[in-house]
Amino acid sequence: QVRGLCGTYNWHQQDEFTTPAGDVELGVIAFANKFWVPGTCPAPGPVPLDSCDAFTGHRELVEAACAILLGAAFQ
């Protein structure tokens, strides 16, 4: 089973934003805030940031994390 930021992959879009507490958020920012760990990066704001411009020092970390999402486990 897959849950969290990757969605649920059950083909029901209405529960794709299920939070760790089990509630369902309606918006992307509210959903992302449920997974935010204070002190790791700025809290998501009302306007999505371009992560490559905002966090240039984290590019390798982000690419490694995305490689997991593009790997065999999610195909």
Biopython code that builds the backbone (N, CA, C, O; Angstrom):
import numpy as np
from Bio.PDB.StructureBuilder import StructureBuilder

atoms = [
    (1, "GLN", "N", (0.839, -1.188, 0.000)),
    (1, "GLN", "CA", (0.000, 0.000, 0.000)),
    (1, "GLN", "C", (0.873, 1.235, 0.000)),
    (1, "GLN", "O", (1.909, 1.285, 0.663)),
    (2, "VAL", "N", (0.445, 2.218, -0.743)),
    (2, "VAL", "CA", (1.161, 3.482, -0.834)),
    (2, "VAL", "C", (0.267, 4.571, -0.256)),
    (2, "VAL", "O", (-0.915, 4.662, -0.585)),
    (3, "ARG", "N", (0.854, 5.401, 0.619)),
    (3, "ARG", "CA", (0.112, 6.516, 1.198)),
    (3, "ARG", "C", (1.022, 7.709, 1.315)),
    (3, "ARG", "O", (2.238, 7.585, 1.166)),
    (4, "GLY", "N", (0.453, 8.858, 1.577)),
    (4, "GLY", "CA", (1.244, 10.052, 1.825)),
    (4, "GLY", "C", (1.407, 10.909, 0.596)),
    (4, "GLY", "O", (0.507, 11.006, -0.238)),
    (5, "LEU", "N", (2.569, 11.534, 0.490)),
    (5, "LEU", "CA", (2.799, 12.472, -0.601)),
    (5, "LEU", "C", (2.709, 11.818, -1.969)),
    (5, "LEU", "O", (2.507, 12.508, -2.969)),
    (6, "CYS", "N", (2.854, 10.511, -2.031)),
    (6, "CYS", "CA", (2.755, 9.797, -3.306)),
    (6, "CYS", "C", (1.314, 9.452, -3.642)),
    (6, "CYS", "O", (1.058, 8.888, -4.707)),
    (7, "GLY", "N", (0.383, 9.764, -2.789)),
    (7, "GLY", "CA", (-1.016, 9.425, -3.028)),
    (7, "GLY", "C", (-1.321, 8.023, -2.557)),
    (7, "GLY", "O", (-0.494, 7.385, -1.905)),
    (8, "THR", "N", (-2.513, 7.538, -2.885)),
    (8, "THR", "CA", (-2.945, 6.217, -2.459)),
    (8, "THR", "C", (-2.948, 5.207, -3.603)),
    (8, "THR", "O", (-2.975, 3.999, -3.368)),
    (9, "TYR", "N", (-2.921, 5.690, -4.813)),
    (9, "TYR", "CA", (-2.926, 4.832, -6.012)),
    (9, "TYR", "C", (-4.067, 3.819, -5.987)),
    (9, "TYR", "O", (-3.867, 2.648, -6.311)),
    (10, "ASN", "N", (-5.251, 4.262, -5.608)),
    (10, "ASN", "CA", (-6.412, 3.386, -5.628)),
    (10, "ASN", "C", (-7.443, 3.849, -6.656)),
    (10, "ASN", "O", (-8.567, 3.347, -6.685)),
    (11, "TRP", "N", (-7.061, 4.791, -7.482)),
    (11, "TRP", "CA", (-7.878, 5.349, -8.567)),
    (11, "TRP", "C", (-9.061, 6.165, -8.064)),
    (11, "TRP", "O", (-9.989, 6.429, -8.829)),
    (12, "HIS", "N", (-9.053, 6.571, -6.791)),
    (12, "HIS", "CA", (-10.090, 7.443, -6.244)),
    (12, "HIS", "C", (-9.433, 8.783, -5.915)),
    (12, "HIS", "O", (-8.763, 8.914, -4.890)),
    (13, "GLN", "N", (-9.623, 9.767, -6.778)),
    (13, "GLN", "CA", (-8.957, 11.050, -6.593)),
    (13, "GLN", "C", (-9.375, 11.761, -5.317)),
    (13, "GLN", "O", (-8.613, 12.577, -4.798)),
    (14, "GLN", "N", (-10.567, 11.475, -4.795)),
    (14, "GLN", "CA", (-11.041, 12.192, -3.618)),
    (14, "GLN", "C", (-10.254, 11.868, -2.348)),
    (14, "GLN", "O", (-10.399, 12.579, -1.354)),
    (15, "ASP", "N", (-9.427, 10.819, -2.345)),
    (15, "ASP", "CA", (-8.642, 10.539, -1.146)),
    (15, "ASP", "C", (-7.132, 10.641, -1.382)),
    (15, "ASP", "O", (-6.349, 10.152, -0.568)),
    (16, "GLU", "N", (-6.723, 11.261, -2.466)),
    (16, "GLU", "CA", (-5.297, 11.379, -2.771)),
    (16, "GLU", "C", (-4.564, 12.277, -1.783)),
    (16, "GLU", "O", (-3.353, 12.131, -1.616)),
    (17, "PHE", "N", (-5.251, 13.194, -1.129)),
    (17, "PHE", "CA", (-4.614, 14.089, -0.170)),
    (17, "PHE", "C", (-4.871, 13.624, 1.259)),
    (17, "PHE", "O", (-5.120, 14.446, 2.141)),
    (18, "THR", "N", (-4.813, 12.315, 1.497)),
    (18, "THR", "CA", (-4.991, 11.774, 2.837)),
    (18, "THR", "C", (-3.737, 12.055, 3.662)),
    (18, "THR", "O", (-2.627, 11.722, 3.249)),
    (19, "THR", "N", (-3.920, 12.661, 4.815)),
    (19, "THR", "CA", (-2.802, 13.065, 5.672)),
    (19, "THR", "C", (-2.390, 11.921, 6.595)),
    (19, "THR", "O", (-3.091, 10.912, 6.678)),
    (20, "PRO", "N", (-1.257, 12.070, 7.292)),
    (20, "PRO", "CA", (-0.841, 11.032, 8.239)),
    (20, "PRO", "C", (-1.889, 10.770, 9.330)),
    (20, "PRO", "O", (-1.954, 9.667, 9.872)),
    (21, "ALA", "N", (-2.703, 11.773, 9.648)),
    (21, "ALA", "CA", (-3.740, 11.612, 10.671)),
    (21, "ALA", "C", (-4.987, 10.926, 10.118)),
    (21, "ALA", "O", (-5.892, 10.581, 10.878)),
    (22, "GLY", "N", (-5.042, 10.726, 8.799)),
    (22, "GLY", "CA", (-6.177, 10.051, 8.185)),
    (22, "GLY", "C", (-7.252, 10.964, 7.644)),
    (22, "GLY", "O", (-8.211, 10.488, 7.037)),
    (23, "ASP", "N", (-7.118, 12.283, 7.849)),
    (23, "ASP", "CA", (-8.087, 13.207, 7.271)),
    (23, "ASP", "C", (-7.689, 13.509, 5.838)),
    (23, "ASP", "O", (-6.562, 13.225, 5.435)),
    (24, "VAL", "N", (-8.595, 14.078, 5.071)),
    (24, "VAL", "CA", (-8.339, 14.386, 3.670)),
    (24, "VAL", "C", (-8.358, 15.891, 3.488)),
    (24, "VAL", "O", (-9.363, 16.544, 3.770)),
    (25, "GLU", "N", (-7.250, 16.442, 3.019)),
    (25, "GLU", "CA", (-7.161, 17.877, 2.747)),
    (25, "GLU", "C", (-7.697, 18.157, 1.341)),
    (25, "GLU", "O", (-7.645, 17.299, 0.460)),
    (26, "LEU", "N", (-8.203, 19.354, 1.153)),
    (26, "LEU", "CA", (-8.750, 19.724, -0.146)),
    (26, "LEU", "C", (-7.748, 20.440, -1.037)),
    (26, "LEU", "O", (-7.905, 20.456, -2.257)),
    (27, "GLY", "N", (-6.710, 21.036, -0.436)),
    (27, "GLY", "CA", (-5.746, 21.796, -1.217)),
    (27, "GLY", "C", (-4.331, 21.281, -1.055)),
    (27, "GLY", "O", (-4.001, 20.632, -0.063)),
    (28, "VAL", "N", (-3.498, 21.577, -2.042)),
    (28, "VAL", "CA", (-2.116, 21.111, -2.066)),
    (28, "VAL", "C", (-1.310, 21.679, -0.902)),
    (28, "VAL", "O", (-0.579, 20.936, -0.247)),
    (29, "ILE", "N", (-1.425, 22.978, -0.630)),
    (29, "ILE", "CA", (-0.622, 23.609, 0.421)),
    (29, "ILE", "C", (-0.995, 23.044, 1.790)),
    (29, "ILE", "O", (-0.109, 22.712, 2.577)),
    (30, "ALA", "N", (-2.279, 22.931, 2.085)),
    (30, "ALA", "CA", (-2.705, 22.366, 3.370)),
    (30, "ALA", "C", (-2.208, 20.931, 3.508)),
    (30, "ALA", "O", (-1.792, 20.522, 4.592)),
    (31, "PHE", "N", (-2.247, 20.170, 2.427)),
    (31, "PHE", "CA", (-1.766, 18.789, 2.441)),
    (31, "PHE", "C", (-0.259, 18.737, 2.692)),
    (31, "PHE", "O", (0.208, 17.966, 3.530)),
    (32, "ALA", "N", (0.492, 19.552, 1.969)),
    (32, "ALA", "CA", (1.951, 19.564, 2.120)),
    (32, "ALA", "C", (2.351, 19.980, 3.534)),
    (32, "ALA", "O", (3.321, 19.457, 4.082)),
    (33, "ASN", "N", (1.615, 20.910, 4.124)),
    (33, "ASN", "CA", (1.926, 21.360, 5.482)),
    (33, "ASN", "C", (1.807, 20.235, 6.509)),
    (33, "ASN", "O", (2.468, 20.286, 7.546)),
    (34, "LYS", "N", (0.987, 19.230, 6.246)),
    (34, "LYS", "CA", (0.832, 18.109, 7.170)),
    (34, "LYS", "C", (2.089, 17.235, 7.218)),
    (34, "LYS", "O", (2.288, 16.495, 8.181)),
    (35, "PHE", "N", (2.937, 17.313, 6.189)),
    (35, "PHE", "CA", (4.154, 16.512, 6.120)),
    (35, "PHE", "C", (5.406, 17.337, 6.402)),
    (35, "PHE", "O", (6.508, 16.791, 6.458)),
    (36, "TRP", "N", (5.247, 18.642, 6.578)),
    (36, "TRP", "CA", (6.370, 19.540, 6.788)),
    (36, "TRP", "C", (7.017, 19.289, 8.138)),
    (36, "TRP", "O", (6.327, 19.186, 9.153)),
    (37, "VAL", "N", (8.331, 19.190, 8.154)),
    (37, "VAL", "CA", (9.090, 19.026, 9.393)),
    (37, "VAL", "C", (9.756, 20.361, 9.691)),
    (37, "VAL", "O", (10.628, 20.789, 8.934)),
    (38, "PRO", "N", (9.366, 21.036, 10.783)),
    (38, "PRO", "CA", (9.952, 22.337, 11.108)),
    (38, "PRO", "C", (11.475, 22.277, 11.164)),
    (38, "PRO", "O", (12.059, 21.329, 11.689)),
    (39, "GLY", "N", (12.092, 23.296, 10.617)),
    (39, "GLY", "CA", (13.544, 23.393, 10.638)),
    (39, "GLY", "C", (14.234, 22.779, 9.437)),
    (39, "GLY", "O", (15.439, 22.964, 9.260)),
    (40, "THR", "N", (13.493, 22.048, 8.600)),
    (40, "THR", "CA", (14.122, 21.407, 7.443)),
    (40, "THR", "C", (14.125, 22.304, 6.219)),
    (40, "THR", "O", (15.054, 22.249, 5.413)),
    (41, "CYS", "N", (13.121, 23.112, 6.072)),
    (41, "CYS", "CA", (13.018, 24.066, 4.967)),
    (41, "CYS", "C", (11.878, 25.018, 5.311)),
    (41, "CYS", "O", (11.123, 24.762, 6.249)),
    (42, "PRO", "N", (11.744, 26.110, 4.568)),
    (42, "PRO", "CA", (10.638, 27.030, 4.860)),
    (42, "PRO", "C", (9.287, 26.329, 4.716)),
    (42, "PRO", "O", (9.119, 25.459, 3.861)),
    (43, "ALA", "N", (8.336, 26.712, 5.548)),
    (43, "ALA", "CA", (6.986, 26.149, 5.442)),
    (43, "ALA", "C", (6.394, 26.521, 4.089)),
    (43, "ALA", "O", (6.617, 27.626, 3.596)),
    (44, "PRO", "N", (5.641, 25.606, 3.487)),
    (44, "PRO", "CA", (4.984, 25.932, 2.216)),
    (44, "PRO", "C", (4.056, 27.121, 2.395)),
    (44, "PRO", "O", (3.313, 27.191, 3.374)),
    (45, "GLY", "N", (4.096, 28.036, 1.471)),
    (45, "GLY", "CA", (3.249, 29.223, 1.541)),
    (45, "GLY", "C", (2.059, 29.103, 0.619)),
    (45, "GLY", "O", (1.812, 28.035, 0.060)),
    (46, "PRO", "N", (1.322, 30.176, 0.454)),
    (46, "PRO", "CA", (0.124, 30.131, -0.394)),
    (46, "PRO", "C", (0.439, 30.018, -1.879)),
    (46, "PRO", "O", (-0.425, 29.633, -2.666)),
    (47, "VAL", "N", (1.661, 30.348, -2.270)),
    (47, "VAL", "CA", (2.044, 30.253, -3.681)),
    (47, "VAL", "C", (3.163, 29.221, -3.787)),
    (47, "VAL", "O", (4.203, 29.377, -3.147)),
    (48, "PRO", "N", (2.967, 28.158, -4.593)),
    (48, "PRO", "CA", (4.036, 27.158, -4.727)),
    (48, "PRO", "C", (5.331, 27.782, -5.234)),
    (48, "PRO", "O", (5.321, 28.600, -6.153)),
    (49, "LEU", "N", (6.440, 27.386, -4.625)),
    (49, "LEU", "CA", (7.751, 27.876, -5.037)),
    (49, "LEU", "C", (8.320, 27.024, -6.160)),
    (49, "LEU", "O", (7.977, 25.849, -6.295)),
    (50, "ASP", "N", (9.177, 27.610, -6.951)),
    (50, "ASP", "CA", (9.953, 26.836, -7.912)),
    (50, "ASP", "C", (11.135, 26.286, -7.122)),
    (50, "ASP", "O", (12.064, 27.029, -6.805)),
    (51, "SER", "N", (11.111, 25.015, -6.807)),
    (51, "SER", "CA", (12.099, 24.437, -5.903)),
    (51, "SER", "C", (13.526, 24.577, -6.419)),
    (51, "SER", "O", (14.450, 24.708, -5.616)),
    (52, "CYS", "N", (13.733, 24.554, -7.722)),
    (52, "CYS", "CA", (15.091, 24.679, -8.252)),
    (52, "CYS", "C", (15.656, 26.072, -8.006)),
    (52, "CYS", "O", (16.854, 26.220, -7.762)),
    (53, "ASP", "N", (14.809, 27.089, -8.067)),
    (53, "ASP", "CA", (15.263, 28.451, -7.827)),
    (53, "ASP", "C", (15.373, 28.755, -6.336)),
    (53, "ASP", "O", (16.297, 29.446, -5.908)),
    (54, "ALA", "N", (14.435, 28.241, -5.546)),
    (54, "ALA", "CA", (14.386, 28.570, -4.128)),
    (54, "ALA", "C", (15.403, 27.798, -3.299)),
    (54, "ALA", "O", (15.871, 28.302, -2.277)),
    (55, "PHE", "N", (15.752, 26.594, -3.716)),
    (55, "PHE", "CA", (16.626, 25.738, -2.924)),
    (55, "PHE", "C", (17.770, 25.203, -3.784)),
    (55, "PHE", "O", (17.946, 23.990, -3.905)),
    (56, "THR", "N", (18.531, 26.093, -4.368)),
    (56, "THR", "CA", (19.585, 25.674, -5.297)),
    (56, "THR", "C", (20.600, 24.739, -4.647)),
    (56, "THR", "O", (21.152, 23.881, -5.337)),
    (57, "GLY", "N", (20.864, 24.868, -3.367)),
    (57, "GLY", "CA", (21.827, 24.011, -2.688)),
    (57, "GLY", "C", (21.330, 22.600, -2.438)),
    (57, "GLY", "O", (22.102, 21.734, -2.026)),
    (58, "HIS", "N", (20.049, 22.359, -2.684)),
    (58, "HIS", "CA", (19.460, 21.047, -2.418)),
    (58, "HIS", "C", (19.211, 20.238, -3.685)),
    (58, "HIS", "O", (18.548, 19.202, -3.631)),
    (59, "ARG", "N", (19.723, 20.687, -4.812)),
    (59, "ARG", "CA", (19.407, 20.034, -6.082)),
    (59, "ARG", "C", (19.729, 18.538, -6.071)),
    (59, "ARG", "O", (18.903, 17.734, -6.502)),
    (60, "GLU", "N", (20.921, 18.146, -5.586)),
    (60, "GLU", "CA", (21.284, 16.728, -5.589)),
    (60, "GLU", "C", (20.365, 15.913, -4.682)),
    (60, "GLU", "O", (19.985, 14.792, -5.022)),
    (61, "LEU", "N", (20.011, 16.476, -3.533)),
    (61, "LEU", "CA", (19.102, 15.797, -2.616)),
    (61, "LEU", "C", (17.731, 15.590, -3.256)),
    (61, "LEU", "O", (17.139, 14.515, -3.156)),
    (62, "VAL", "N", (17.243, 16.632, -3.912)),
    (62, "VAL", "CA", (15.935, 16.555, -4.566)),
    (62, "VAL", "C", (15.971, 15.538, -5.707)),
    (62, "VAL", "O", (15.039, 14.749, -5.861)),
    (63, "GLU", "N", (17.030, 15.552, -6.501)),
    (63, "GLU", "CA", (17.131, 14.593, -7.604)),
    (63, "GLU", "C", (17.197, 13.158, -7.090)),
    (63, "GLU", "O", (16.633, 12.258, -7.712)),
    (64, "ALA", "N", (17.872, 12.929, -5.970)),
    (64, "ALA", "CA", (17.941, 11.583, -5.390)),
    (64, "ALA", "C", (16.563, 11.146, -4.891)),
    (64, "ALA", "O", (16.169, 9.993, -5.070)),
    (65, "ALA", "N", (15.838, 12.071, -4.266)),
    (65, "ALA", "CA", (14.502, 11.745, -3.779)),
    (65, "ALA", "C", (13.559, 11.455, -4.945)),
    (65, "ALA", "O", (12.753, 10.526, -4.875)),
    (66, "CYS", "N", (13.653, 12.233, -5.999)),
    (66, "CYS", "CA", (12.794, 12.017, -7.168)),
    (66, "CYS", "C", (13.144, 10.707, -7.870)),
    (66, "CYS", "O", (12.268, 10.062, -8.446)),
    (67, "ALA", "N", (14.394, 10.316, -7.829)),
    (67, "ALA", "CA", (14.802, 9.052, -8.456)),
    (67, "ALA", "C", (14.057, 7.882, -7.825)),
    (67, "ALA", "O", (13.735, 6.910, -8.508)),
    (68, "ILE", "N", (13.780, 7.970, -6.531)),
    (68, "ILE", "CA", (13.010, 6.920, -5.865)),
    (68, "ILE", "C", (11.608, 6.850, -6.453)),
    (68, "ILE", "O", (11.097, 5.762, -6.722)),
    (69, "LEU", "N", (10.986, 8.009, -6.652)),
    (69, "LEU", "CA", (9.634, 8.042, -7.217)),
    (69, "LEU", "C", (9.599, 7.539, -8.656)),
    (69, "LEU", "O", (8.577, 7.027, -9.114)),
    (70, "LEU", "N", (10.701, 7.684, -9.358)),
    (70, "LEU", "CA", (10.765, 7.236, -10.746)),
    (70, "LEU", "C", (11.261, 5.790, -10.864)),
    (70, "LEU", "O", (11.371, 5.254, -11.967)),
    (71, "GLY", "N", (11.556, 5.169, -9.723)),
    (71, "GLY", "CA", (12.087, 3.809, -9.700)),
    (71, "GLY", "C", (11.035, 2.738, -9.848)),
    (71, "GLY", "O", (9.853, 3.025, -10.035)),
    (72, "ALA", "N", (11.479, 1.507, -9.764)),
    (72, "ALA", "CA", (10.634, 0.330, -9.995)),
    (72, "ALA", "C", (9.463, 0.222, -9.013)),
    (72, "ALA", "O", (8.404, -0.287, -9.381)),
    (73, "ALA", "N", (9.631, 0.685, -7.784)),
    (73, "ALA", "CA", (8.564, 0.556, -6.783)),
    (73, "ALA", "C", (7.295, 1.298, -7.186)),
    (73, "ALA", "O", (6.205, 0.932, -6.746)),
    (74, "PHE", "N", (7.418, 2.329, -8.010)),
    (74, "PHE", "CA", (6.259, 3.146, -8.387)),
    (74, "PHE", "C", (5.868, 2.984, -9.849)),
    (74, "PHE", "O", (5.123, 3.806, -10.382)),
    (75, "GLN", "N", (6.353, 1.948, -10.497)),
    (75, "GLN", "CA", (5.990, 1.738, -11.901)),
    (75, "GLN", "C", (4.892, 0.715, -12.030)),
    (75, "GLN", "O", (4.458, 0.411, -13.141)),
]
sb = StructureBuilder()
sb.init_structure("model")
sb.init_model(0)
sb.init_chain("A")
sb.init_seg("    ")
for serial, (resi, resn, name, xyz) in enumerate(atoms, 1):
    if name == "N":
        sb.init_residue(resn, " ", resi, " ")
    sb.init_atom(name, np.array(xyz, "f"), 0.0, 1.0, " ", f" {name:<3s}", serial, name[0])
structure = sb.get_structure()
